[in-house]
Amino acid sequence: MQLSVIILNYNVRFFLEQCVFSVQKALEGIDGEIIVIDNNSSDDSCLMMKQLFPNIRLIENKENLGFPKGNNIGVAEAKGEYICILNPDTVVAEDTFKKLLAYSCQLSAHGIIGCKLIDGTGNFLPESKRGVPTPWVAFTKIFGLYKMFPNFNRFNQYYAQHLNEDQSGEVDILVGAFMVMKRSLYLVVGGFDENCFMYSDDIDLSYLVKKTGRENYYFADTTVIHYKGESTVRDGFYMKRFREAMQFFYRKHYRKSIFFDVMMQFGAFVFSFIKGKQQKVTQAKIEEYIVFSKSELQLNLKKTTTCFASFEDFINNKKRNIEIIFDANSFSFKEIMAFMERNKATNITFKNRIFTSNFLIGSNSSNDRGEVILIDNLNK
């Protein structure tokens, strides 16, 4: 078997459904499998999987075992030469895995491969590629020096700014929301460290792979939506976990530093304050909804084309706050993502209508939990 996709879920039933739909489409033509591990969700995630995806391997943990252990359980059951660690709050394009596997064949003795991640509004997520967060690099992140001096190597390492979002190349750290690597390598380095509950596990795994002498790579030629915030709430508890996780990484790979601990506590306070302010910003009221369906759009505009290009001028000329609803049965996820990237704007938000299911799903900000809208009698 070529590829095993490992999806660890915790209480994101609707995002999981969309994710699995997209992965199934992306695995067409590939000898692959999907393994879903559920960390004792209470939101009918497991029931949904059994009803909609009865042929997909589902592992039901009896407690929330955390991100590292949950994924390690999934990898232990995997049969693929390659594995993909994938968050449930993601959507992959139809050709993502084909492109990643082809790219891996061009590299010798590679480590982990990641790709371009965007949020639910089409904006690039800079954590798609990062450097090793040494105390100095963490300092430049916490105090925003990477923004002030983006072209200076001494200050721009946290988000691996030697590459722009559209350039593929070597990077140190990749995000745990999407990682592709050989299963054998994952097992050689011991997988995710189960002593870390979450948040620094991807940094630790990336760093362990680099210590074997292999290089990690960012691949810019495919896009994945990562809604962020769906698996965890960005609140004070999150910041406590984040601080503890970073301290875990430094104590494991660097000597303990009282100065660094104090800096992390202060930086976490500042970060939490800024995030809190961002979350308190009132979302603009939607003034118009536009449903995108190929058949409906062709009929309404008397066009025979099936691409989005004919409607971009129409959308971009809108001054009102609009929400675009994509019929995911009409358009591929790749088309949807490309449109989102081309047309991202502060007055435009996006939702997906997933096949025959009765909900719309999306996220208007990388700082919120996303939104699921149930539609009664949608299919009647």
Short mmCIF file of the C-alpha atoms (twelve columns), coordinates in Angstrom:
data_MODEL
# 
_entry.id   MODEL 
# 
loop_
_atom_site.group_PDB 
_atom_site.id 
_atom_site.type_symbol 
_atom_site.label_atom_id 
_atom_site.label_alt_id 
_atom_site.label_comp_id 
_atom_site.label_asym_id 
_atom_site.label_seq_id 
_atom_site.Cartn_x 
_atom_site.Cartn_y 
_atom_site.Cartn_z 
_atom_site.pdbx_PDB_model_num 
ATOM 1   C CA . MET A 1   0.000   0.000  0.000   1 
ATOM 2   C CA . GLN A 2   1.298   3.440  -0.933  1 
ATOM 3   C CA . LEU A 3   -0.369  5.860  1.509   1 
ATOM 4   C CA . SER A 4   -2.194  5.773  4.843   1 
ATOM 5   C CA . VAL A 5   -4.046  8.944  5.877   1 
ATOM 6   C CA . ILE A 6   -4.297  9.264  9.670   1 
ATOM 7   C CA . ILE A 7   -7.044  11.579 10.981  1 
ATOM 8   C CA . LEU A 8   -7.286  12.142 14.735  1 
ATOM 9   C CA . ASN A 9   -10.678 13.530 15.716  1 
ATOM 10  C CA . TYR A 10  -12.054 15.154 18.843  1 
ATOM 11  C CA . ASN A 11  -15.545 16.668 18.846  1 
ATOM 12  C CA . VAL A 12  -15.521 18.153 15.329  1 
ATOM 13  C CA . ARG A 13  -18.100 15.879 13.723  1 
ATOM 14  C CA . PHE A 14  -19.059 18.124 10.782  1 
ATOM 15  C CA . PHE A 15  -15.499 19.161 9.949   1 
ATOM 16  C CA . LEU A 16  -14.511 15.500 10.071  1 
ATOM 17  C CA . GLU A 17  -17.244 14.605 7.578   1 
ATOM 18  C CA . GLN A 18  -16.045 17.248 5.126   1 
ATOM 19  C CA . CYS A 19  -12.413 16.215 5.634   1 
ATOM 20  C CA . VAL A 20  -13.087 12.526 4.969   1 
ATOM 21  C CA . PHE A 21  -15.111 13.369 1.843   1 
ATOM 22  C CA . SER A 22  -12.188 15.377 0.497   1 
ATOM 23  C CA . VAL A 23  -9.637  12.674 1.372   1 
ATOM 24  C CA . GLN A 24  -11.695 9.993  -0.355  1 
ATOM 25  C CA . LYS A 25  -11.691 12.047 -3.547  1 
ATOM 26  C CA . ALA A 26  -7.946  12.722 -3.240  1 
ATOM 27  C CA . LEU A 27  -7.161  9.011  -2.817  1 
ATOM 28  C CA . GLU A 28  -8.864  8.009  -6.066  1 
ATOM 29  C CA . GLY A 29  -6.279  6.223  -8.197  1 
ATOM 30  C CA . ILE A 30  -3.934  5.748  -5.219  1 
ATOM 31  C CA . ASP A 31  -3.459  2.520  -3.299  1 
ATOM 32  C CA . GLY A 32  -4.344  4.055  0.028   1 
ATOM 33  C CA . GLU A 33  -6.415  3.892  3.184   1 
ATOM 34  C CA . ILE A 34  -8.006  6.228  5.707   1 
ATOM 35  C CA . ILE A 35  -7.746  5.586  9.439   1 
ATOM 36  C CA . VAL A 36  -9.828  7.746  11.766  1 
ATOM 37  C CA . ILE A 37  -8.947  7.731  15.460  1 
ATOM 38  C CA . ASP A 38  -11.528 9.278  17.768  1 
ATOM 39  C CA . ASN A 39  -10.392 10.594 21.154  1 
ATOM 40  C CA . ASN A 40  -13.668 9.881  22.986  1 
ATOM 41  C CA . SER A 41  -15.796 12.536 21.268  1 
ATOM 42  C CA . SER A 42  -19.241 13.302 22.645  1 
ATOM 43  C CA . ASP A 43  -20.708 14.811 19.468  1 
ATOM 44  C CA . ASP A 44  -21.761 11.743 17.429  1 
ATOM 45  C CA . SER A 45  -18.534 11.753 15.407  1 
ATOM 46  C CA . CYS A 46  -18.277 7.963  15.629  1 
ATOM 47  C CA . LEU A 47  -21.934 7.433  14.754  1 
ATOM 48  C CA . MET A 48  -21.502 9.643  11.684  1 
ATOM 49  C CA . MET A 49  -18.453 7.660  10.587  1 
ATOM 50  C CA . LYS A 50  -20.287 4.350  10.934  1 
ATOM 51  C CA . GLN A 51  -23.314 5.605  9.008   1 
ATOM 52  C CA . LEU A 52  -21.598 7.534  6.201   1 
ATOM 53  C CA . PHE A 53  -18.217 5.793  5.944   1 
ATOM 54  C CA . PRO A 54  -18.753 2.201  7.116   1 
ATOM 55  C CA . ASN A 55  -15.760 0.892  5.152   1 
ATOM 56  C CA . ILE A 56  -13.258 3.288  6.732   1 
ATOM 57  C CA . ARG A 57  -11.201 2.021  9.662   1 
ATOM 58  C CA . LEU A 58  -12.428 3.719  12.864  1 
ATOM 59  C CA . ILE A 59  -10.560 3.403  16.151  1 
ATOM 60  C CA . GLU A 60  -12.585 4.548  19.160  1 
ATOM 61  C CA . ASN A 61  -10.475 5.523  22.168  1 
ATOM 62  C CA . LYS A 62  -12.244 5.437  25.513  1 
ATOM 63  C CA . GLU A 63  -10.610 8.667  26.680  1 
ATOM 64  C CA . ASN A 64  -8.939  11.718 25.207  1 
ATOM 65  C CA . LEU A 65  -5.385  10.451 24.857  1 
ATOM 66  C CA . GLY A 66  -4.013  13.646 23.307  1 
ATOM 67  C CA . PHE A 67  -2.602  14.402 19.874  1 
ATOM 68  C CA . PRO A 68  0.690   12.428 20.050  1 
ATOM 69  C CA . LYS A 69  -0.663  9.167  21.443  1 
ATOM 70  C CA . GLY A 70  -3.790  9.262  19.283  1 
ATOM 71  C CA . ASN A 71  -1.730  9.607  16.116  1 
ATOM 72  C CA . ASN A 72  0.769   6.977  17.256  1 
ATOM 73  C CA . ILE A 73  -2.113  4.531  17.649  1 
ATOM 74  C CA . GLY A 74  -3.232  5.267  14.090  1 
ATOM 75  C CA . VAL A 75  0.254   4.912  12.592  1 
ATOM 76  C CA . ALA A 76  0.704   1.578  14.381  1 
ATOM 77  C CA . GLU A 77  -2.291  0.268  12.427  1 
ATOM 78  C CA . ALA A 78  -1.255  1.818  9.089   1 
ATOM 79  C CA . LYS A 79  -0.147  -0.307 6.158   1 
ATOM 80  C CA . GLY A 80  1.095   2.385  3.773   1 
ATOM 81  C CA . GLU A 81  4.696   3.056  2.816   1 
ATOM 82  C CA . TYR A 82  3.866   6.716  3.393   1 
ATOM 83  C CA . ILE A 83  1.649   8.229  6.059   1 
ATOM 84  C CA . CYS A 84  -0.151  11.551 6.121   1 
ATOM 85  C CA . ILE A 85  -0.925  13.052 9.519   1 
ATOM 86  C CA . LEU A 86  -4.030  15.148 8.876   1 
ATOM 87  C CA . ASN A 87  -6.208  17.330 11.096  1 
ATOM 88  C CA . PRO A 88  -9.973  16.799 10.834  1 
ATOM 89  C CA . ASP A 89  -10.499 20.545 10.345  1 
ATOM 90  C CA . THR A 90  -8.844  20.421 6.926   1 
ATOM 91  C CA . VAL A 91  -9.870  20.006 3.280   1 
ATOM 92  C CA . VAL A 92  -7.439  18.542 0.760   1 
ATOM 93  C CA . ALA A 93  -7.506  19.143 -2.988  1 
ATOM 94  C CA . GLU A 94  -8.250  16.250 -5.326  1 
ATOM 95  C CA . ASP A 95  -4.638  16.106 -6.553  1 
ATOM 96  C CA . THR A 96  -2.868  16.884 -3.267  1 
ATOM 97  C CA . PHE A 97  -1.620  13.375 -2.531  1 
ATOM 98  C CA . LYS A 98  -0.678  12.623 -6.128  1 
ATOM 99  C CA . LYS A 99  1.431   15.783 -6.277  1 
ATOM 100 C CA . LEU A 100 3.035   15.192 -2.876  1 
ATOM 101 C CA . LEU A 101 3.959   11.600 -3.691  1 
ATOM 102 C CA . ALA A 102 5.397   12.637 -7.062  1 
ATOM 103 C CA . TYR A 103 7.394   15.406 -5.360  1 
ATOM 104 C CA . SER A 104 8.748   12.932 -2.804  1 
ATOM 105 C CA . CYS A 105 10.165  10.826 -5.641  1 
ATOM 106 C CA . GLN A 106 12.280  13.814 -6.736  1 
ATOM 107 C CA . LEU A 107 13.901  14.092 -3.295  1 
ATOM 108 C CA . SER A 108 16.594  11.834 -1.907  1 
ATOM 109 C CA . ALA A 109 16.358  10.709 1.729   1 
ATOM 110 C CA . HIS A 110 13.786  13.344 2.536   1 
ATOM 111 C CA . GLY A 111 12.140  13.775 5.895   1 
ATOM 112 C CA . ILE A 112 8.686   15.306 6.328   1 
ATOM 113 C CA . ILE A 113 6.896   17.086 3.477   1 
ATOM 114 C CA . GLY A 114 4.262   19.745 4.108   1 
ATOM 115 C CA . CYS A 115 2.285   22.009 1.794   1 
ATOM 116 C CA . LYS A 116 0.603   25.378 1.537   1 
ATOM 117 C CA . LEU A 117 -2.167  25.842 4.094   1 
ATOM 118 C CA . ILE A 118 -4.835  28.528 3.877   1 
ATOM 119 C CA . ASP A 119 -7.530  29.460 6.365   1 
ATOM 120 C CA . GLY A 120 -11.263 29.568 5.723   1 
ATOM 121 C CA . THR A 121 -11.016 33.014 4.123   1 
ATOM 122 C CA . GLY A 122 -8.351  32.031 1.590   1 
ATOM 123 C CA . ASN A 123 -5.427  33.643 3.432   1 
ATOM 124 C CA . PHE A 124 -2.069  31.891 3.664   1 
ATOM 125 C CA . LEU A 125 -1.195  30.429 7.058   1 
ATOM 126 C CA . PRO A 126 2.470   31.255 7.772   1 
ATOM 127 C CA . GLU A 127 2.895   28.284 10.123  1 
ATOM 128 C CA . SER A 128 2.880   26.116 6.984   1 
ATOM 129 C CA . LYS A 129 6.676   26.487 7.132   1 
ATOM 130 C CA . ARG A 130 8.807   27.386 10.113  1 
ATOM 131 C CA . GLY A 131 12.303  27.338 11.536  1 
ATOM 132 C CA . VAL A 132 13.516  25.671 14.695  1 
ATOM 133 C CA . PRO A 133 12.237  27.886 17.534  1 
ATOM 134 C CA . THR A 134 15.503  28.350 19.407  1 
ATOM 135 C CA . PRO A 135 15.234  30.850 22.271  1 
ATOM 136 C CA . TRP A 136 16.373  33.641 19.930  1 
ATOM 137 C CA . VAL A 137 13.973  32.652 17.143  1 
ATOM 138 C CA . ALA A 138 11.126  32.425 19.667  1 
ATOM 139 C CA . PHE A 139 12.088  35.903 20.896  1 
ATOM 140 C CA . THR A 140 11.789  37.323 17.358  1 
ATOM 141 C CA . LYS A 141 8.343   35.726 17.069  1 
ATOM 142 C CA . ILE A 142 6.952   36.810 20.429  1 
ATOM 143 C CA . PHE A 143 8.029   40.420 19.995  1 
ATOM 144 C CA . GLY A 144 7.200   40.713 16.290  1 
ATOM 145 C CA . LEU A 145 10.729  41.249 14.999  1 
ATOM 146 C CA . TYR A 146 10.042  38.878 12.100  1 
ATOM 147 C CA . LYS A 147 7.480   41.401 10.820  1 
ATOM 148 C CA . MET A 148 9.793   44.384 11.221  1 
ATOM 149 C CA . PHE A 149 12.759  42.791 9.456   1 
ATOM 150 C CA . PRO A 150 11.325  40.170 7.055   1 
ATOM 151 C CA . ASN A 151 14.362  40.269 4.747   1 
ATOM 152 C CA . PHE A 152 17.007  39.783 7.421   1 
ATOM 153 C CA . ASN A 153 17.943  36.181 8.104   1 
ATOM 154 C CA . ARG A 154 18.648  36.837 11.779  1 
ATOM 155 C CA . PHE A 155 15.039  37.902 12.333  1 
ATOM 156 C CA . ASN A 156 12.972  35.990 9.757   1 
ATOM 157 C CA . GLN A 157 13.569  32.359 10.705  1 
ATOM 158 C CA . TYR A 158 10.438  31.597 12.708  1 
ATOM 159 C CA . TYR A 159 8.216   31.471 9.607   1 
ATOM 160 C CA . ALA A 160 11.020  30.351 7.262   1 
ATOM 161 C CA . GLN A 161 10.774  33.588 5.304   1 
ATOM 162 C CA . HIS A 162 13.698  32.629 3.077   1 
ATOM 163 C CA . LEU A 163 10.865  31.057 1.030   1 
ATOM 164 C CA . ASN A 164 7.693   32.874 0.095   1 
ATOM 165 C CA . GLU A 165 4.383   31.021 0.192   1 
ATOM 166 C CA . ASP A 166 4.682   30.015 -3.486  1 
ATOM 167 C CA . GLN A 167 8.253   28.674 -3.301  1 
ATOM 168 C CA . SER A 168 9.028   25.048 -2.531  1 
ATOM 169 C CA . GLY A 169 12.167  24.197 -0.620  1 
ATOM 170 C CA . GLU A 170 13.877  23.060 2.555   1 
ATOM 171 C CA . VAL A 171 12.475  24.175 5.900   1 
ATOM 172 C CA . ASP A 172 13.071  23.015 9.451   1 
ATOM 173 C CA . ILE A 173 9.596   22.669 10.956  1 
ATOM 174 C CA . LEU A 174 6.238   21.662 9.469   1 
ATOM 175 C CA . VAL A 175 2.800   21.889 11.021  1 
ATOM 176 C CA . GLY A 176 1.059   18.814 12.436  1 
ATOM 177 C CA . ALA A 177 -2.179  19.645 10.622  1 
ATOM 178 C CA . PHE A 178 -0.644  18.170 7.447   1 
ATOM 179 C CA . MET A 179 2.524   16.062 7.354   1 
ATOM 180 C CA . VAL A 180 3.563   13.426 4.804   1 
ATOM 181 C CA . MET A 181 6.494   11.119 5.497   1 
ATOM 182 C CA . LYS A 182 7.574   7.511  5.221   1 
ATOM 183 C CA . ARG A 183 6.052   5.343  7.908   1 
ATOM 184 C CA . SER A 184 9.425   3.690  8.515   1 
ATOM 185 C CA . LEU A 185 11.003  7.069  9.318   1 
ATOM 186 C CA . TYR A 186 8.154   7.930  11.679  1 
ATOM 187 C CA . LEU A 187 8.812   4.700  13.574  1 
ATOM 188 C CA . VAL A 188 12.610  5.190  13.582  1 
ATOM 189 C CA . VAL A 189 12.321  8.542  15.391  1 
ATOM 190 C CA . GLY A 190 9.650   7.168  17.732  1 
ATOM 191 C CA . GLY A 191 6.708   9.103  16.342  1 
ATOM 192 C CA . PHE A 192 5.129   11.897 18.360  1 
ATOM 193 C CA . ASP A 193 6.437   12.190 21.915  1 
ATOM 194 C CA . GLU A 194 3.570   11.101 24.147  1 
ATOM 195 C CA . ASN A 195 4.967   13.098 27.069  1 
ATOM 196 C CA . CYS A 196 3.748   16.203 25.262  1 
ATOM 197 C CA . PHE A 197 -0.054  16.413 25.201  1 
ATOM 198 C CA . MET A 198 -0.233  18.820 22.258  1 
ATOM 199 C CA . TYR A 199 1.093   22.015 20.614  1 
ATOM 200 C CA . SER A 200 4.852   21.350 20.408  1 
ATOM 201 C CA . ASP A 201 4.563   17.784 19.129  1 
ATOM 202 C CA . ASP A 202 4.944   18.761 15.471  1 
ATOM 203 C CA . ILE A 203 7.976   20.909 16.274  1 
ATOM 204 C CA . ASP A 204 9.516   18.040 18.210  1 
ATOM 205 C CA . LEU A 205 8.851   15.477 15.452  1 
ATOM 206 C CA . SER A 206 10.229  17.781 12.746  1 
ATOM 207 C CA . TYR A 207 13.325  18.411 14.850  1 
ATOM 208 C CA . LEU A 208 13.856  14.695 15.527  1 
ATOM 209 C CA . VAL A 209 13.692  14.004 11.781  1 
ATOM 210 C CA . LYS A 210 16.281  16.713 11.099  1 
ATOM 211 C CA . LYS A 211 18.586  15.146 13.689  1 
ATOM 212 C CA . THR A 212 18.647  11.972 11.554  1 
ATOM 213 C CA . GLY A 213 20.324  14.011 8.793   1 
ATOM 214 C CA . ARG A 214 17.238  14.234 6.576   1 
ATOM 215 C CA . GLU A 215 15.749  17.490 5.320   1 
ATOM 216 C CA . ASN A 216 12.136  18.554 5.681   1 
ATOM 217 C CA . TYR A 217 10.426  20.245 2.747   1 
ATOM 218 C CA . TYR A 218 7.662   22.735 2.127   1 
ATOM 219 C CA . PHE A 219 5.806   22.020 -1.132  1 
ATOM 220 C CA . ALA A 220 3.950   25.049 -2.510  1 
ATOM 221 C CA . ASP A 221 2.242   23.443 -5.511  1 
ATOM 222 C CA . THR A 222 -0.852  22.191 -3.707  1 
ATOM 223 C CA . THR A 223 -3.189  23.835 -1.215  1 
ATOM 224 C CA . VAL A 224 -5.029  22.527 1.826   1 
ATOM 225 C CA . ILE A 225 -7.611  24.433 3.859   1 
ATOM 226 C CA . HIS A 226 -6.919  24.395 7.588   1 
ATOM 227 C CA . TYR A 227 -9.731  26.098 9.405   1 
ATOM 228 C CA . LYS A 228 -7.707  26.280 12.643  1 
ATOM 229 C CA . GLY A 229 -9.320  26.646 16.005  1 
ATOM 230 C CA . GLU A 230 -11.769 23.815 15.308  1 
ATOM 231 C CA . SER A 231 -9.981  21.244 17.462  1 
ATOM 232 C CA . THR A 232 -9.141  23.651 20.265  1 
ATOM 233 C CA . VAL A 233 -10.448 26.926 21.615  1 
ATOM 234 C CA . ARG A 234 -7.979  29.817 21.514  1 
ATOM 235 C CA . ASP A 235 -8.445  30.881 25.138  1 
ATOM 236 C CA . GLY A 236 -6.473  31.106 28.388  1 
ATOM 237 C CA . PHE A 237 -6.368  27.329 28.751  1 
ATOM 238 C CA . TYR A 238 -4.929  27.056 25.245  1 
ATOM 239 C CA . MET A 239 -2.200  29.551 26.123  1 
ATOM 240 C CA . LYS A 240 -1.347  27.618 29.271  1 
ATOM 241 C CA . ARG A 241 -1.013  24.427 27.249  1 
ATOM 242 C CA . PHE A 242 1.017   26.237 24.572  1 
ATOM 243 C CA . ARG A 243 3.447   27.669 27.130  1 
ATOM 244 C CA . GLU A 244 3.859   24.278 28.801  1 
ATOM 245 C CA . ALA A 245 4.434   22.625 25.426  1 
ATOM 246 C CA . MET A 246 7.135   25.096 24.396  1 
ATOM 247 C CA . GLN A 247 8.822   24.677 27.761  1 
ATOM 248 C CA . PHE A 248 8.691   20.912 27.200  1 
ATOM 249 C CA . PHE A 249 10.477  21.284 23.847  1 
ATOM 250 C CA . TYR A 250 13.246  23.466 25.260  1 
ATOM 251 C CA . ARG A 251 13.805  21.278 28.276  1 
ATOM 252 C CA . LYS A 252 14.065  18.259 25.981  1 
ATOM 253 C CA . HIS A 253 16.417  19.741 23.373  1 
ATOM 254 C CA . TYR A 254 18.025  22.738 25.137  1 
ATOM 255 C CA . ARG A 255 19.114  23.393 28.667  1 
ATOM 256 C CA . LYS A 256 16.611  24.966 31.030  1 
ATOM 257 C CA . SER A 257 16.703  28.779 31.110  1 
ATOM 258 C CA . ILE A 258 14.968  30.890 33.752  1 
ATOM 259 C CA . PHE A 259 15.196  33.885 31.410  1 
ATOM 260 C CA . PHE A 260 13.451  31.951 28.668  1 
ATOM 261 C CA . ASP A 261 10.690  30.785 31.024  1 
ATOM 262 C CA . VAL A 262 10.035  34.382 32.069  1 
ATOM 263 C CA . MET A 263 10.083  35.527 28.434  1 
ATOM 264 C CA . MET A 264 7.622   32.789 27.450  1 
ATOM 265 C CA . GLN A 265 5.233   33.720 30.243  1 
ATOM 266 C CA . PHE A 266 5.335   37.381 29.244  1 
ATOM 267 C CA . GLY A 267 5.039   36.531 25.555  1 
ATOM 268 C CA . ALA A 268 2.104   34.196 26.225  1 
ATOM 269 C CA . PHE A 269 0.351   36.979 28.131  1 
ATOM 270 C CA . VAL A 270 0.841   39.412 25.240  1 
ATOM 271 C CA . PHE A 271 -0.234  36.802 22.675  1 
ATOM 272 C CA . SER A 272 -3.333  35.917 24.693  1 
ATOM 273 C CA . PHE A 273 -4.241  39.608 25.049  1 
ATOM 274 C CA . ILE A 274 -3.916  40.212 21.298  1 
ATOM 275 C CA . LYS A 275 -5.918  37.103 20.421  1 
ATOM 276 C CA . GLY A 276 -8.600  38.142 22.883  1 
ATOM 277 C CA . LYS A 277 -8.884  41.527 21.195  1 
ATOM 278 C CA . GLN A 278 -9.101  39.917 17.783  1 
ATOM 279 C CA . GLN A 279 -11.829 37.534 18.911  1 
ATOM 280 C CA . LYS A 280 -13.878 40.410 20.329  1 
ATOM 281 C CA . VAL A 281 -14.056 42.134 16.954  1 
ATOM 282 C CA . THR A 282 -17.648 41.889 15.781  1 
ATOM 283 C CA . GLN A 283 -18.043 40.057 12.529  1 
ATOM 284 C CA . ALA A 284 -19.578 42.186 9.788   1 
ATOM 285 C CA . LYS A 285 -23.212 41.378 9.130   1 
ATOM 286 C CA . ILE A 286 -23.696 39.464 5.898   1 
ATOM 287 C CA . GLU A 287 -25.730 41.608 3.517   1 
ATOM 288 C CA . GLU A 288 -25.950 39.179 0.596   1 
ATOM 289 C CA . TYR A 289 -25.561 35.445 0.044   1 
ATOM 290 C CA . ILE A 290 -24.440 34.012 -3.290  1 
ATOM 291 C CA . VAL A 291 -24.798 30.295 -3.975  1 
ATOM 292 C CA . PHE A 292 -22.278 28.924 -6.457  1 
ATOM 293 C CA . SER A 293 -23.485 25.876 -8.364  1 
ATOM 294 C CA . LYS A 294 -22.280 25.135 -11.863 1 
ATOM 295 C CA . SER A 295 -25.708 24.362 -13.272 1 
ATOM 296 C CA . GLU A 296 -27.359 27.359 -11.604 1 
ATOM 297 C CA . LEU A 297 -24.634 29.786 -12.641 1 
ATOM 298 C CA . GLN A 298 -24.634 28.605 -16.234 1 
ATOM 299 C CA . LEU A 299 -28.390 28.971 -16.360 1 
ATOM 300 C CA . ASN A 300 -28.501 32.382 -14.726 1 
ATOM 301 C CA . LEU A 301 -25.735 33.940 -16.791 1 
ATOM 302 C CA . LYS A 302 -26.379 31.945 -19.968 1 
ATOM 303 C CA . LYS A 303 -22.772 30.779 -20.012 1 
ATOM 304 C CA . THR A 304 -21.419 27.437 -21.094 1 
ATOM 305 C CA . THR A 305 -18.194 27.741 -19.127 1 
ATOM 306 C CA . THR A 306 -17.765 25.769 -15.939 1 
ATOM 307 C CA . CYS A 307 -14.965 27.768 -14.320 1 
ATOM 308 C CA . PHE A 308 -15.172 30.534 -11.770 1 
ATOM 309 C CA . ALA A 309 -13.334 33.107 -13.878 1 
ATOM 310 C CA . SER A 310 -16.527 34.480 -15.446 1 
ATOM 311 C CA . PHE A 311 -17.819 35.573 -12.053 1 
ATOM 312 C CA . GLU A 312 -14.739 37.069 -10.458 1 
ATOM 313 C CA . ASP A 313 -15.303 40.559 -11.836 1 
ATOM 314 C CA . PHE A 314 -18.875 40.366 -10.602 1 
ATOM 315 C CA . ILE A 315 -17.738 39.379 -7.097  1 
ATOM 316 C CA . ASN A 316 -14.860 41.847 -6.885  1 
ATOM 317 C CA . ASN A 317 -17.109 44.752 -7.844  1 
ATOM 318 C CA . LYS A 318 -19.363 44.039 -4.890  1 
ATOM 319 C CA . LYS A 319 -19.009 46.594 -2.098  1 
ATOM 320 C CA . ARG A 320 -21.358 44.851 0.308   1 
ATOM 321 C CA . ASN A 321 -20.465 42.141 2.803   1 
ATOM 322 C CA . ILE A 322 -21.189 38.918 0.963   1 
ATOM 323 C CA . GLU A 323 -20.942 35.237 1.746   1 
ATOM 324 C CA . ILE A 324 -20.279 32.807 -1.060  1 
ATOM 325 C CA . ILE A 325 -21.713 29.327 -0.632  1 
ATOM 326 C CA . PHE A 326 -20.047 26.680 -2.790  1 
ATOM 327 C CA . ASP A 327 -21.949 23.591 -3.859  1 
ATOM 328 C CA . ALA A 328 -19.175 21.029 -3.329  1 
ATOM 329 C CA . ASN A 329 -21.053 18.588 -5.532  1 
ATOM 330 C CA . SER A 330 -20.664 20.978 -8.466  1 
ATOM 331 C CA . PHE A 331 -17.094 22.136 -7.987  1 
ATOM 332 C CA . SER A 332 -13.971 20.285 -6.967  1 
ATOM 333 C CA . PHE A 333 -12.312 21.269 -3.728  1 
ATOM 334 C CA . LYS A 334 -9.319  22.318 -5.814  1 
ATOM 335 C CA . GLU A 335 -11.489 24.781 -7.762  1 
ATOM 336 C CA . ILE A 336 -13.012 26.108 -4.553  1 
ATOM 337 C CA . MET A 337 -9.610  26.697 -2.943  1 
ATOM 338 C CA . ALA A 338 -8.217  28.381 -6.043  1 
ATOM 339 C CA . PHE A 339 -11.193 30.727 -6.109  1 
ATOM 340 C CA . MET A 340 -10.816 31.524 -2.409  1 
ATOM 341 C CA . GLU A 341 -7.143  32.370 -2.846  1 
ATOM 342 C CA . ARG A 342 -7.783  34.592 -5.862  1 
ATOM 343 C CA . ASN A 343 -10.718 36.427 -4.326  1 
ATOM 344 C CA . LYS A 344 -9.862  36.796 -0.662  1 
ATOM 345 C CA . ALA A 345 -11.129 40.112 0.646   1 
ATOM 346 C CA . THR A 346 -12.281 41.557 3.950   1 
ATOM 347 C CA . ASN A 347 -15.887 41.769 2.730   1 
ATOM 348 C CA . ILE A 348 -16.107 38.166 1.461   1 
ATOM 349 C CA . THR A 349 -16.603 35.000 3.478   1 
ATOM 350 C CA . PHE A 350 -17.009 31.424 2.291   1 
ATOM 351 C CA . LYS A 351 -19.018 28.334 3.199   1 
ATOM 352 C CA . ASN A 352 -19.223 24.868 1.624   1 
ATOM 353 C CA . ARG A 353 -22.373 22.864 1.068   1 
ATOM 354 C CA . ILE A 354 -21.246 19.277 1.429   1 
ATOM 355 C CA . PHE A 355 -22.832 16.923 -1.075  1 
ATOM 356 C CA . THR A 356 -26.188 15.654 0.189   1 
ATOM 357 C CA . SER A 357 -25.606 16.539 3.850   1 
ATOM 358 C CA . ASN A 358 -27.765 19.105 5.597   1 
ATOM 359 C CA . PHE A 359 -25.185 21.690 6.617   1 
ATOM 360 C CA . LEU A 360 -23.024 24.554 5.445   1 
ATOM 361 C CA . ILE A 361 -19.530 24.760 6.868   1 
ATOM 362 C CA . GLY A 362 -16.643 27.219 6.939   1 
ATOM 363 C CA . SER A 363 -14.725 29.754 8.993   1 
ATOM 364 C CA . ASN A 364 -14.682 33.527 8.741   1 
ATOM 365 C CA . SER A 365 -11.399 33.950 10.618  1 
ATOM 366 C CA . SER A 366 -8.381  31.890 11.643  1 
ATOM 367 C CA . ASN A 367 -9.074  33.060 15.193  1 
ATOM 368 C CA . ASP A 368 -12.591 31.640 15.571  1 
ATOM 369 C CA . ARG A 369 -13.992 28.131 15.887  1 
ATOM 370 C CA . GLY A 370 -15.596 28.114 12.481  1 
ATOM 371 C CA . GLU A 371 -19.273 27.843 11.785  1 
ATOM 372 C CA . VAL A 372 -21.647 24.999 10.982  1 
ATOM 373 C CA . ILE A 373 -25.128 25.916 9.769   1 
ATOM 374 C CA . LEU A 374 -27.698 23.135 9.796   1 
ATOM 375 C CA . ILE A 375 -30.300 23.363 7.073   1 
ATOM 376 C CA . ASP A 376 -33.647 21.770 7.867   1 
ATOM 377 C CA . ASN A 377 -35.306 19.862 5.055   1 
ATOM 378 C CA . LEU A 378 -32.463 20.779 2.711   1 
ATOM 379 C CA . ASN A 379 -32.931 17.756 0.495   1 
ATOM 380 C CA . LYS A 380 -36.757 17.755 0.353   1 
# 
